[in-house]
Amino acid sequence: DIQMTQSPSTLSASIGDTVTITCRASQSISRWLAWYQQKPGKAPKLLVYQASRLENGVPSRFSGSGSETKFTLTINNLQPEDFATYYCQQYDGNSYSFGQGTNLEIK
Amino acid sequence: QVHLQESGPGLVKPSQTLSLTCTVSGGSISTGTYYWSWVRQPAGKGLEWIGRVYTTGSTNYNPSLKSRVTISVDTSKNQFSLKVTSVTAADTAVYYCAASNDAFDFWGQGTMVIVSS
């Protein structure tokens, strides 16, 4: 099984800040990495797929990068609606696994 | 735009079988565009992929749950289903159905299932 490790677990930031969340895979996953945003009581929302492709309708202040085992999600110019929990997810062709999540909170 | 809706009992007794159905609208399960997945999330915790089914009935499961899980598809009803046997309190969670390829493109709203006597 491929394990996904996200850091940090919690991130405190202010409106207008730029933040970066890191996700590491236990083995190479090429660019089969997605990022999700989840707000309380809601289903996750796909933000980025294939490491750097922005899902339709997702603001351009979100960006993803990386390959093989190290990936990052960057959010520029944080907006109030961006405070949420973020998850990375890998795909190995037959199965999926998620990182443990990063709670982005207002400082 | 694919829409998914979970349905099923919200309370299951320990050792019994959890059964949920996901109804798909806005697209046909039979087109083969997506895999049809189940994901769960215990309260306050992270996401766990349970397994998926393709339109042909082919399945893949999370190895940690494989011995207790069955996912099936009913193309005539545009639905797919989840069964988890021998449930315990550890199976208490919000269960989501989702349309997936390499990522989970569309999600249902989720349904809470509590395992308790």
Chai-1 contact restraints between the chains, C-beta under 6 A:
chainA,res_idxA,chainB,res_idxB,connection_type,confidence,min_distance_angstrom,max_distance_angstrom,comment,restraint_id
A,W32,B,D102,contact,1.0,0.0,6.0,A-B,restraint_1
A,A34,B,A103,contact,1.0,0.0,6.0,A-B,restraint_2
A,A43,B,Y96,contact,1.0,0.0,6.0,A-B,restraint_3
A,A43,B,W107,contact,1.0,0.0,6.0,A-B,restraint_4
A,A43,B,Q109,contact,1.0,0.0,6.0,A-B,restraint_5
A,A43,B,G110,contact,1.0,0.0,6.0,A-B,restraint_6
A,L46,B,A103,contact,1.0,0.0,6.0,A-B,restraint_7
A,Y49,B,A103,contact,1.0,0.0,6.0,A-B,restraint_8
A,Y87,B,L47,contact,1.0,0.0,6.0,A-B,restraint_9
A,Y91,B,D102,contact,1.0,0.0,6.0,A-B,restraint_10
A,N94,B,N60,contact,1.0,0.0,6.0,A-B,restraint_11
A,S95,B,N60,contact,1.0,0.0,6.0,A-B,restraint_12
A,Y96,B,W49,contact,1.0,0.0,6.0,A-B,restraint_13
A,F98,B,G46,contact,1.0,0.0,6.0,A-B,restraint_14
A,F98,B,L47,contact,1.0,0.0,6.0,A-B,restraint_15
A,Q100,B,G46,contact,1.0,0.0,6.0,A-B,restraint_16
A,G101,B,G46,contact,1.0,0.0,6.0,A-B,restraint_17
